């Protein structure tokens, strides 16, 4: 038995009663897409009937509280419809990344103990081959009009009742070392992030029953799969589901789907700014774009060119909420991402600490720690735990604060500024260098299409800065370009920050969310400094300029 707003499904059912005729999910027209090229839309009322039918099919097969069902449904509307059907039964979903290799899929399926895999027809054979290698060999079923899930295993792994703290999904974070961690996400998390989204305020104020949110990020992550989705349900808005980010058709998709809000990662504004001017640049109906990671140098030029504000926010899979810089002044020439607002039970408390978890003075950088504000339980609305990894859970929550791993600073007004990820801090001769700062600088050079900055071992200085650069068309890699890029950075950064090494590459490996996988740029056991196309610029890094 559940009560109103206990589950995501309950929230949806209430909205479906209130906004039955309003559009709920939309796939905009796109001729190059392999499915629904003409576009598609469904109302809340229509979706409620589909969800109810799917739920009965799962009920007849015996699925219920405590089961986990893996879903391989890409960014299709079926993802949300099957989630709502299962959520109403207390069954948790395990979204699978379609970019996973077989071994990665096998790990997620086995680790989660998923008892069923629901897949697109085109994925059925491949994922069935993976399932056959798993210890428990879960069944696989493809979606479609005759959808009939096989009988559920009799044994259910959990006991209890459906509620705010019961599991709604198991989301795997993209780890940089080792296997991904499975974040157990409760219904309370879904409710909280939806409220966070609806209460962003300022330039990001949402209207009831009006907004149409275009989110190109993958549904197997919390941004599109939980945050904007639940926000739209609470506001009676429409979730627009592009298959992914297409830079060449972005504005046409925005226009054709009648989007009023769009989501981005830092790569999106950067790529759109490099496109030639088009009549579509200003033909859209966007009120604002919301995301994270836009380079400060591009922020104002983007807004001036396209006529839409980019609103920066911060959040993590684990936190179930975050911060947003939606009130003026947004400080768009910095990496500001908002302030703690002090809403009890909803907002987050903040500490900025050093490596020993000691608070640092205002204005100094340190690791961001957060917890729920004004509640007895500092973990309320957060993830419950890392599945089967109590040590990692305890380490993340040491001292009663969640350790984000993000390096930030805070000013006297409470504004938070992103500096870098802990793993992207380069320590050179006692100086901490943010890889993101060096990357942003190099991206300002006309010859640089993409760049990834990382630490490499140095026999004298502990670590040195290495920049892996994809040149733009028309620029030849070589000594002249390497020296020119160094001089360019050296003019803008303290002497120890420019790259001591530059390597030119054809492309940078990325995840499905367009995050650069720095660990995959070079092969295992490869010292990039020894590569024939690595340019050693360390001799130029001296106070006062070149030798």
N, C-alpha and C positions, 0 to 999 in steps of 0.2 A: 504494500500500500504506500502511495506517495502523496504528498501534499503540494499545493500550488507553488511553483518556483523551486521545488526540491531538485528537479532534474532539468537538463536542457530540453528534453522532450515536453515537459510540463510547460515551460516558458513558450515553446513553439505553439503548443495547443491553444494557449490563451491568446497568443497573437493571431493565430489562424481564425479564431472566433471574432476577434476585433477587426481584422483587416482581410477578411476572406477574399475580397475581390482585388486586393493590391498585388502587384507582382512580387514574387518571393525569390525565384532564381531565374537567371537569364544567361544565355550563351549568345553573344553578339554574332552577327554574320561575319564570316571570314572564308573566302573562297578557297584558300590554300589549306584549310584545316581538313583533316581526314574524316571528321564527324560533324554533323549539324552545320554544314557550310552556309546554310541560309539563315542560321540563327534559331533560337528557341526560347520560350519563356513559359513559366508556370506560376499561377497565383498561389496565395497562401491556402485558400480553400481547396484548390485542386491538389496541392502538395499534401495536405492533410489526409486526403483520401488515399493517395499513393502510399504514404507512410503507414496508415492503418492497415492497408492490404499487405504490405511487406511484413509488418509486425505479426499479423496473423499467420503468415507463412513460417516465420521463425518460431512462433509459439507451437504450431502443429509439429514442428520438427524437434521441439523440446528444449529450445534455447532459453536461458533466463539468467537470473542473478548469478554472478561468479564466473560465467564463461567469458572467454576472450575470443574475438573473431578478427582475424587479420583481413584487411581490405586493400586490394590493389586496383584502385579505380581512378587513378590519375586526378586530373582537375575536372572531372565530369560531375554533373548534378547528382548522379547516383551516389556519390560519396556522401553528400549531406543527407539524402533521403534514407539510405541504409543506416547511417549513424543515428538518426532520429528514431528509426524503427527499433534498433537494438538498444538505444539508451532508455527507451521507455520500459524495457524488460529488465534493466539493470545489467545488461551485457556490455562489456567494454570493447572498444575497437582498438586495433593495432594497425595504424596506417603504414603501408609499405611503400618505400621510395621506389618508383619505377626505374630509377637509374642504378639501383643496387645490382651488384654482380651476384651470381648464384650463392656464393659463400656468405655474402652479407645478408641476403634474404634468409638463408637457412639459419643463420645466427639469430636474427630477430624472431623468426617463427619458433625456434626451439626455446630461446631464452624467455619469451613471453608465454610459452605454453598455450599458444593459440590452438583451438580445437577445430577451427574451420577457416578456410581462406576463400573470400569472395572476390572474384576477379572479373575484369573485362574479358569478353570472349577471345580477343586477340592475345591475351596473356595466359589463358587457361592452360595450354599445353606446357609452356615454359615453367610456370610456377608449380604445376603438378609434378614436373620432373624434380624440382627442388624439394617439394614436400615429401617425395618418395625417399629422399635421403635423410629426412629428419627422424629422430628417435621414435616419436609417436605417430608419424605419418598422418597429419591432419588431412581431412577431405578438402577437395577443391570444387567450387561450384561457380559457374559463370552467370552473370546477370542477364536478364532478358525477360520477355513477356511470360514465359513459362517457368520463371525462377522457382526452384524447389530445393531448398537446402536439405542436405542429407540429415538423418537423425543425429542429434547431439549426443556426445558421450554422456553416459548416465552420471558419472562423477563430476561434481562441480568443485573447482579448486578453492572457493571461498565460501564463507558463511556470513550471514547478517541480513540486513534489509536495505532497500534502496533509500538513499538520503543524500544530503549535501556532501558528506564525506565519503560516500561510496565511489568507486572507480568508474570514470566515464571513458577514459582512453589511456593508452600507454604510448607516449611519444618518445621516440629515440632521438637523442641529441647527436649532432655530428661531432664526434670526437676527433682530436688531432693526433692523439696517441692512443693505442689500444682500441678496444671495442667500444661502440657507442653505449651510453648509459640509458636505461629505460626509465623515463620520468612517469610515475604514477599520477595521473591527473584526475582530481575528483570533480563532482558536479558543482561544488562550491566555486571552484576555479572558473568553470564556464560562466557561472552567474556573475562573478566578480569582474572578469575581463570584459564581459558584455557591458556591464555598468560603467567601467572605466571608459570604454569606447563612446558610450552615449553621453558621458559627462565631460568630454575633453574640453568643451567650452571655447570661448574666444573666437578666433577665426575658424575653429573646427566645430562650431555648433551645428548640430544635426536637427533636421526638422522631422516631425512625426509623419510617417506614411509618404514621404517624398523622396528621400535620398536613394541613389543608385550607386553602389560602391564597386569599382573596378579594381580587383585585386589579382595581379598576375603571379603572386607567390604561390608555392605549392601547398596543397591542402593537407599534406602530411606534416606540416609545421604549424605552430600555434597561431601565427599571424593571420593567415587566410582561413585555416581550418577551425579556429576557435574565435579569435578576437573580433575581426570585422564581421564574421558570420553571426555571432551572438549579438553584436551591436545592432546589426540590421534586424534581427528578429525582435529585439526589444523596442526598436523604433518603427517597426512595420515597413522597413526599407527593403530594397532588392539587392541581392548579392549577384554581381556579374562575374562569370567564371571564364576568363580567357584560359587557353591551354598553357600559356607561358608568356614571357615578355618577348615581343617582336619589335625591335627598334624601328624597322621600316614601316610597320603598319600601326604603330602605337596610337597615333593621333586619330587615324581613321577608325580604329576599333573603339576608341573613346567616344568619338562622335556618333558612330552607328549604334552603339549600345546605350546612348543617352546618359552616360555616366555623369554624376555630379561630384564624386569623390574618387580619387585614385591613390593607390599605394605604390611605393617605390623602395628600392634599395639604392645605395650610392651609385651603383653602376648605371642605373636608369637615367638620371639627369645627365651624367657624363656622356653617355652614348647619344642621347637626344640632342644635346648641344652640338655635337659634331656632325649632325645631319644638316644638309643644306636647307635654307629657308623654304617654307611651303605655305600655301594658303590655309592649310589645316592647323598651322601653329596657333591661331587665335580663333578657330571656328568651333571650338569645344564649349561645353557647358559646365566645366569643372569649377566648383567653389574653392576647393583646396586639394592639395596632395599631401599625404601623410606618410612618413617613413623615417629612415635613419641612414646616415652615412653620406649625405651630400657634402661634397668638398666646399668649404667656406668660399673659395675663390669662384665657384660656379653658382653659388646660391642666388646672389642678386642678379647676375646676368640671365640666369634661367627665368626668374620671375619677371624680369623686364621683357624678355623675348616672348614668353608664352602666356603672360598675364595671369598667372595662378601662383599663389603662395605655396612654398614647400615648408611643411611643418614637421620639425624634427621631434622624435620621441625616443624613449628608451624602454626596453623590456627584455625579458628572458623567458625561455620555456618554463623555468622553475618558479618564477616569481608571481605569475598570475596578476599582472598589472605593472605599472611603471610610472614614468614621468613624461610630460609633453610640454613643449615650448609653443603653446598656441595663443598666448597673450602677448600683446605688444608691450615693450619692445622685445622682439624675438632674438635679437643679437645675432643676426644671420651671418655676420662676418666672423663668427666664432663657431665652436662646436657645442653651443648651448643646447640642452635638451630638457629643460624644465626645472621646477622646484617642488619640494615636498609641500603639499597644501594643507596638511593637518586635518583631513576628514576622518574621524574615528571609524575604524573597522573597514575602511576603504583605501586610504592612502598608505604610503610607506614611510617609515622612519629611516633616517640615513645616518651613517657614520663613514668618515674617510679615514683610513688607517694605514700605518706603515707595515713592513713585513712582519713585525711582532704584534700586530693588532693593536697598536697604540694610536690614539687619535692624533692626526697631524694638524698643524695650525691652518686657519682659514687661508685659502689661496695656494696652499701647497698640494701637490698631487699625491694620491694614494689609492688604495683599493676601495671600491665602493661596497659597503655592507648595507643590507636592508632587512627590514622586518615589518610586519603589519602594525599600523599605528592605532593606538587607543583600544586595544583588545587584550583580553587575558592570554590569548594564544597568539604568539608572534608569528606562527606559521599559518594562520587562517587564510585560506584562499590561495596558498602556495601549492606546489606539487606536494604529494604526501611523502614520497621517498624515491630513491633510486632502487628499482626492483632488484632484489637479491644482492644488494650491495650496501649493507648497513654502515660499513666503514666510510664509504664515500659520502653517504647521507650525513653521518655524524661530522665528518670533516668539513663539509659545506656549511653546516649549521653550528660550528664551534662557537661557544660563548653566547649562544642564543641569537646570533645574527647570521643571515645567509650571506656567504662570501661569493660575490659575483664574478671575481676574476677580472673585472674591468677597472682600469686606472682612470680616475677622474680628479677634478678639483672643484671646489665650491667657493663662490665669492661671498662677500658680506651680506648680500641680499638673499642668499640661499640658492641662487642659480647654480646648476650643475653643468660642468663642461666635460665632454668626453675627451680623453687623452689617447688611450689605446687599450688593447687587451694586454693582460699580463704577459702572455706568451709572445707578444709583439713588442716587448720592451728590449732594446739592445743595450747591454751594459759595456761601455767602452771606457777604459781607464777611469773607472769610478763615476762616469757620467751616464745617466739614463737617457736613452734616445728613443723616442716614439717612432716606430716604423711608419705609422700613419702620417706623421708630419712630413717625413722625407718623401713618402709616396705622393702626398698632395702637392709638394713643391715640384717634383719631377713631372707630374701630370700637367703642370703649367707650361712645359716646353712644347713647342709646336711639333717636335719630332717624336713625341712619346704617345703611343696609342694606349698602352697598358703598362703597368709597373707593379711589381711585388718586391717589397723590401724585407730583408731578413737578416738575422745575425749569422756570421760565420766565425769560426774559431780564429783567434789571433795569438801568436806566440808571445807577443809583448803586451798587448792591451786587453787581454781576456777575450773580447769579442770585437768584431769589426762590422761595419755596415756593408751589405751587399745588395745591389739593385738589379733585379732581373727585368729587362725591358723589352717590350714588343715595339719595334719602330713603326711609325706610320708609313703608309705607302709613299714612295718618293724619297725616302731617307735611307741612306746606306749605312749599315752597321760597320763599325771599325774604330780605329784609334781616334780619328778626328771627331766623330760623334761622341765617343766616350768622354773625351776631354771637354768637349763643348757642354755636355750635360753636367759634368763635374763643376765647371766654371759657373754654370747657370745656378746650380744648387748652392755653391759656395758663396755666391752673391747674396743669397737669401737666408742662409742658415749659419749658426755658429760653426766655427771651423771643424769641430769634431763630428758634426752631423752629416755632411755630404757623404756619398758612397765612397768607401775605400776600394770597392770592387764593383765592376759593372759587367754583367753578362747579357748578351743579346739573345733572345729566344724568339721562336716563330709564334708561339702562343702560350698562354697560361692555363693550366688545368683548373676547372671550376666545378663547384657543386651545382645541383639543380637550382639553387637559389642565387647563382652567379657569384658566390663567394670563392675567392681564389684559394686553392688547396696548395699552400706553400710547401707542404711536405711531399707533394707529388711532382714538383717541378724537375727535380733531378732523381735519378735512380738511387736505390739503396746503396749505402757504403760508397757513395760518390762524393769526393771533395770538390765542390764547384770551382774552387780557386785553381785547381789543376787543369781545368778544361782549356783547350787551345784558344777558345774565344772569350776567355775571362781577362778583363783588363784591370791591371793593378794600378790604382790611383793613390795609394796610401802616402806616397812621398809628397803629394800635393797638400796633404792635410796638416797645415801648420798655421799657427797664429800669424796673422798678417798676410796670408795668401800663399801663392805658389812659390817654390824655392827659386 
